[in-house]
Amino acid sequence: MTLFESLKKYTTVVADTGDIEAIAHHRPQDATTNPSLLYHAAQMPDYRHLVEEAADLAVKRGGRHEEMAAEFIDRLFVLFGEEILKVVPGRVSTEVAASLSFDTKATIDKGRKLISLYEKQGVTRERVLIKVASTWEGIRAAELLEKEGIHCNLTLLFSFAQAVACAEAGVTLISPFVGRIYDWYKKEGGGKEIAPDQDPGVGSVTRIYNYYKKYGYKTQVMGASFRNVNQIVRLAGCDLLTISPELLDQLEQAEGTLDRKLDPMKAKASKEERLHLDEKTFRWMHNEDAMATEKLAEGIRKFNSDAQHLEDYALSQVAEKVG
């Protein structure tokens, strides 16, 4: 048995890529995308037809170049998502622009629009997760979208406060970032490697998982942003794990079996007290976590920078069509 096969006994495996061929090769349950992944996938000759279709639809909509470029991006996300759903049996995560991270209304509007485009393509909302940054404003937007039957994946999650607020908002899924948490603590420690059994990223996901299971929250935990196979192995049993094609390859090539590390029954023994967070308490608690404060701000900047590349690309594609 391979580690990949063993992991799938306990955990739903999700592919973290926009490359549809890579997804088809690994046969995960779900897939996640973001502007950076789609930007890279859009450069591949195999997906040129999707770029052309998105550009045609955007130009058909009309308006200023910037409006057509925004339409192009929405259409490209949905066209890629639709193709991904032909090769995964579960769901695809489609991201709301990072520039909307502090705008509840705009996030709600974008979530509704993306779902509407999917539904026009014949894709039901059960198969789509709208990916939103775990800011207070993003969590409030997701809470409302969930009430409309639009399921959300709350990303850029680094603090326990974010996790608690997401669970209380009733979101479908959260994506705590294992690798980026590890990176911060490694840098703080002068660049020294951290022992696997003391990995703070793994510890963060474990704490959140145990809290959710102890108090019966429906929100699922999907560990994300892995740096090595060992981090994945130590989270076997997590509801879902989203993994890059490179690390999926390593799991498929390694023989062995995994022990289940996260377990709902063991979670009941957690000593964590139940919290209820209003906005002030959330902001204070999150602010007290220096790593989470820095990584959330940096993550939004980085996602926005990646989106800028996609926007520039969108403008060039629209300009080409319009002439």
Summary of the structure (lengths in Angstrom):
residues: 323
radius of gyration: 19.4
end to end distance: 55.6
largest distance: 64.7
contacts: 1128
relative contact order: 0.16
helix: 60%
strand: 12%
